[in-house]
Amino acid sequence: MPGGFKQLMHELLMDDFLDYFYNPEPVMGEVSVNFNYTKPAVVKRLARKYLSFCQEVIPHRATLMIEKLKQYL
């Protein structure tokens, strides 16, 4: 894999969040800087969505990190 951005993303285990051309994938589509978070129902829905996302992603990334660290033991 060539150096630069692609190499950095690979080393940071971010491959799952990039498309074929190494553009960021929209993981939390609705969440953006311009989104209106003032409605409590919207905040609750997005919080549940984020927590569900974390329950899947954190164990997966932890496994990737452990496998990477095993190379150094």
C-alpha positions in Angstrom: 0.0 0.0 0.0 1.5 3.4 -0.9 2.4 6.0 1.7 0.5 9.1 2.7 -3.2 9.1 3.6 -3.9 5.5 2.5 -1.1 4.2 4.6 -2.1 6.3 7.6 -5.7 5.1 7.4 -4.5 1.5 7.2 -2.2 1.9 10.2 -5.0 3.5 12.2 -7.2 0.6 11.3 -9.7 2.9 9.6 -10.1 0.8 6.4 -13.7 -0.2 7.4 -14.7 3.5 7.3 -13.4 4.2 3.8 -14.8 3.4 0.4 -12.8 1.9 -2.5 -11.3 5.3 -3.3 -10.4 6.0 0.3 -13.2 8.5 0.8 -14.8 8.5 4.2 -18.0 6.4 4.4 -21.0 8.1 6.0 -21.2 6.0 9.1 -23.7 8.1 11.0 -25.5 9.6 8.0 -27.9 11.9 9.8 -25.4 13.4 12.2 -23.7 16.5 10.9 -22.6 19.9 12.0 -25.6 21.5 10.4 -28.2 19.1 11.9 -30.8 20.6 14.3 -30.4 18.8 17.6 -32.8 20.9 19.6 -35.7 18.4 19.6 -35.4 15.9 22.4 -37.0 13.1 20.4 -34.3 13.6 17.7 -31.5 13.6 20.2 -32.8 10.4 21.8 -33.1 8.6 18.5 -29.6 9.6 17.4 -28.2 8.7 20.7 -29.7 5.2 20.4 -28.4 4.9 16.9 -24.9 6.0 18.0 -24.9 3.5 20.9 -26.0 0.6 18.6 -23.2 1.6 16.2 -20.7 1.6 19.1 -21.8 -1.8 20.3 -20.9 -3.2 16.9 -17.8 -1.2 16.1 -15.9 -1.1 19.4 -15.6 -4.9 19.8 -14.6 -5.2 16.1 -11.9 -2.5 16.3 -10.7 -3.9 19.6 -10.1 -7.3 17.9 -8.2 -5.6 15.1 -6.0 -3.7 17.7 -5.3 -6.9 19.6 -4.3 -8.7 16.5 -2.0 -5.9 15.5 -0.5 -5.8 19.0 0.2 -9.5 18.9 2.7 -8.9 16.1 4.9 -7.1 18.6 4.7 -9.7 21.4 
